[in-house]
Amino acid sequence: MTDFLPRHIIVLLAGTVMLSACAVDSGDANGVTITHSARHAGGAQWQADRHCAEYGKKAVLVRKGPIQSDNLVQSNVSEFECLD
């Protein structure tokens, strides 16, 4: 049986959907704050890892805010430190 879409396209689309649920609010060499879907917290870690890697550092979660809801989407705000 042949796949309708090649596997790499499916992975790319899934990653795009997951990342679209994340937004970098602010960040510098010391850390980053990210608003993300409460269902896809892993996307926030991925975004923080990418951000901190620009400074040669690793992202460490230091605070995750309470779930916020607007009746359609539940979100969190997570804060990460960029450590050597």
Secondary structure, 3 states (H helix, E strand, C coil): CCCCCCHHHHHHHHHHHHHCCEEEEEECCCEEEEEEECCCHHHHHHHHHHHHHCCCCEEEEEEECCCEECCCCEEEEEEEEEEC
